[in-house]
Amino acid sequence: MTKNDFEQIDQSFRQLKIAGAIAVVLILTMLVVAVILDLRTETFEKEARYRPPADRPQDKQSAAERMELQRIKPVQGQTVYVPAYSHIYQDNGQPTLLTITLSIRNTSPDQELIVKSVRYFNTDGEQLKAYLSEPLPLAPMASTEFLVEGGDTSGGVGANFLVQWISEVKVSEPIIEAIMINADRQRGISFARPGKVISELSSTTSDSFQTQTP
């Protein structure tokens, strides 16, 4: 072998070493990125996991705030009926279980509203649960939600919520809806149902109120 042959072989080895080093760097970089993404996903899932309003720092109230909420004089309010489904039927009457999320959104950009009560009823009209033990303030443009776990079939196909809200000033009506989802099968199911106002609170004087049905 000539000197040129040895030089070419040596150059080839150097190129292989460089390529190997680059490959190692790329693999390590991909591993680091994968670990970071996994940690971010885990953190997001932990932070995004459902917590009842009473367990959220932004929804915790002091004793003084709770007393103040009890003393407010509303000038506007509604009772809203929201249809929901703990399961639906498919094929030959086979039930498909659904997770229910009740969403309440304050659409006012500058006014707070108060959620007075959220009650959950079954198909027979029996109250299954009252979600609030005290009024829940909802800041401008804020939202809150209430969960019925998938597998809880106590509500039935005729499940529903009654939501009552009030405000000390005139506000735009909140958006209240139930979202149902099942992602256990290859073909997932999800749909939403809006609430329907069944009564409104209107003021006749500053200290007197009457309930009106729309």
Phi, psi and omega in degrees: 000141182275172179298323179297323179297315179298320180295321179294319178296316179298319179295321179297318178298319179297320179295321178296319178297317179297316179297320178296319179296318178298318180298318179298316179299316180297317180296315179297320178298316179296321178295317179297315179299318180298318179296316180298315179297320179296318179294319179296318179297317179297318179295316179299314181297323179292316181288326184275349181301141185298134172228135177302151182308323182294341181265358182267134181305320184289344181258356179287140184237148174281167178299321180296319179295321179295319179294321180296321179296326180290339185262358185293151178248101186288147173247352180209148178182164181213156165249125187241127175268129182235112178290146180212168182219119175279340172199160174229167184255144176226165175051238183266047179084016179286130181282141171247118184285144183231144170267134183250130171242119173269121183248131177237121185238123174281115183269359180280129181282349185218005182231140176277152168231164183243123172274111184280318183204150174224114183238142183247130183238156178263185183301328182274003179084011179273135178287126180262327186201142169249118189280337184242133174265349179205159181302146182243112177287141179237112185295163177308131178066010180272163179225159172216162181215158180227141191244138166244115186297146172297137184102342174274097184266011185297332180286321180081186182285349178249024180299155179198161176243149166243121181244129175244131177224155179219167176209147179282343179226168177292130180225163172288148184295139177288159172265122181234123183209159175249133179245126180249140181210145170219122182239021183286328183266169178298326177256101183287161179234133173206141177199163182232152177228125180283156176281160179235127179290125179250345173201152180233148177258121180230145183270135172261327170221179182293338184243002184231137182226151175225150180269130179240139176266128182299000000 
